[in-house]
Amino acid sequence: MIDSESIMGIIPGGSGNGLARHLGIPRNKNKALKLIKSKKVTKIDTASVNGKAFVSIAGVGFDALVAKLFAESTQRGFLSYFRLIAEKYPRYKPKKYTIIIDENTKIQTTALFLSFANSNQFGYNTAIAPNAKLNDGKLDLCIVKKPMLFEIPIIANLLLLKKIHLSPFVNIIPVKNIIVKQSKNRHTNIDGEAVKLGKDLNINIKPLSLNIIIP
């Protein structure tokens, strides 16, 4: 549907519903259908990782691992998601990344995960990029370090309060394109779908490329 005249309407039926929450789309099915009938259309940005499109958030590292395990789980919902995080977090070793921003700025870092955020959240109102906008022609690159276990409650509160950018463990950089180099071909989280796309990732924004119905 990207770069077409077609219009997308959303009836939230997932677990986290991050994009729907960001857009203010009702999670009630009848209200969502009523909204679609209103045909209040706007254009939003989309993005891609090695040519694979996403609308909300993509990323590598711990969140991609959790996305993979969550997809393999027979249980849905926040409690299942939280259980996976609690099980895997203590032993997860942050990975090394080389990041090239807008073709001229190079960063070498070790991070818990990297997020490429077009919308502001993963889902469940956990806002990893509080200031992200779907129509600004940019992605928010979120570089997240690994906090100690005793610091997790503070981080969780900041996520829910949409203030994670105030954490010393998080660095958020508005960008137009990103190249990420890894030592291995690990999973990439593409709007909640865990896929392998190669060791080197090329992330690009495509401004105002999707017609979508919003409140």
N, C-alpha and C positions, 0 to 999 in steps of 0.2 A: 504493500500500500504506500510505501515511501515514494515520494516524487510522483504521485498519481493524484487524480481528482477525487478518488474515493474518500469517504469519510468514515472514521472509526468511532464506534460507540463502545463503552465499557459497561459490562454487567459484572461487578466484582464477584468472583467465585473461587478465588485462591485462598491461601493461608494468610500471608502478610498484607497483600493488596496495597503495596507501597505506592504504585503509580496512582491508583484510584484515590488513596488518602491524600496524596500530594495535590491532586486536582480538585479535591472536594466532592468527589462523586459518591452518592449515597451507597452504602453497602446493602441496603434493603433492595431486593430485586424489583419490586413494583415501582419504587421511587426511581431506580436507575433506568427502568424502561420508560417511565414518564419523561425523564430528562432526555433520553434519546429521541423521543417524539418531538421535543421542543426544537431540535436541530440548531442549537446555539453552537456554532462552529468557530474554532480558532485554529491557527497553525502553531505547531510546536517543533522544536528541534528533535532530531534523532542523532544517533551516533553509531559507530561500528568498531569492532575489534577484528582486525585481519579480514575485513569484509563482512563479518557476521553482525547483523544489526541488533541494536538494543535501544530502548526508549528511556528507561529509568536509570538503572545502575549496573555497571559491570565492575569486575575486580579480580585480583589475584591474591593468593595467600590464604589466611585462615578462613575468611568468609567463603571462599571458593570450596575449600574442604568441607565446610559445614553444609553448603548448598548441595554438594555431591552426596553426602551422607543423608541429608534430609530427603533428597529425591529417592534414595534407596529404601528409606524407612516406610513402613506400612502405616505409621501413625502421623497425622497431620496436626496442625495447630501450634500455638506458641509454646506449650509445655514440652512438646517433642523437640522443637527447635532449641529451647533452653537446655534440655537434657543433653543434647549433642554438644552444645557449647561447654557445658560443665564437665562432660567426660573428656573432651579432647584438649581443652585449653591448657591445663597444667603442664602437659608434656609437649605442647607444640613449640617447635623451635622457629623463631623468626627467620625469614629468608632474606638473602642479599639480592638487591635489584640495582640495575643501572637504568636511570630514567633520563630521557632527552625531551625537554619541553619546548614546544614551538620551534623546533629545529635548531635552537641555539644555546639552550641552558641545560647543562648536564649535572645530574645529581646521582651520587652513589650512596645508597642507604641500606640499612637492615630494618625490616618492618614486619609487624604482625600481619598486616595486609595493606594493599593499595586499593582504593576505590576510585572509579571514574564516574562521577555522579552528574547525571543530567537532571534528575529530580532530587528531592532532598532526603529520601529515606529508603531503607531496606524494606520496610513494612512494619506492622505493629506499632506505628508511630515512633520508630527509632530513627531519628534524623541524624545521619552521618554527615550531611552537608547542608546545614540549616539555611544557608543563603543561596542555594542553587536555584536557578530559574530555568524553565523549559523553553524560554524564547529569547535568551540573551546571546545565542551564538557561541556559548562557551560550556566547557565541562569543568566541574570542580574536582581537581586531583586531590584526594585525601590520603596522606601518608600517615599511617597509624602505627605507633610503637606499642610494645607489649607492656602493659602495667603489671605490677605485682598483684597477687590475688587479693590482698587486703584493700587494694585501691579500686577493685572492680565495682563495688556499690556506688562509689562517687561517679565513675565513668558512666554507669548505667543511668544514673539520675540525669547527668548532662545530656545523654542521648535522648531521653524522654522529654526533657525540658527544652530541647532544640538549642543547646548551648555547648555542644561538644567541641566547637571551635575554640572555646576558652581553655580546654585541657592542654597541658604541656606535652601530652603524648600524641597530639594531633596537629598536623600541619596541612592547611588547605590552600591550594593554589589554583586560581582560575586559569584555564588553558584552552587552546583551540585544537592542538594535536599533541599526542604523546607517543613516544616509543619506549617500551619497557623491555629490557634484556634480562633473561633469567638463566640460571645454570642448567635447568632441566625443563622439559615440556610438562609443566604441571597444569592442573585444571584451572580454567578461567570461569568466573561466575558471570553469566550473561542473563540479566533479568531473572536470576534465580535458577537458571539452568547451568549445570556444570559441564563444560566441554573442554577438550584439549585442542588448542589452536596453534601450538608451537612454542618454542623457547622465546622467540622475539615477537612482541606484540605491537601492532601499529593501531593506535586509537585515534579516530577522527570524528569531529562534529559535522553534522549536515544541518545548517540552519533552516528553520521553518519549512521542514520537508514532509510533515504529516498533518493532515486535517483531522481534528478530533473534536468530539462534542463534550462540552464542559458546562457546569452550572453558570 
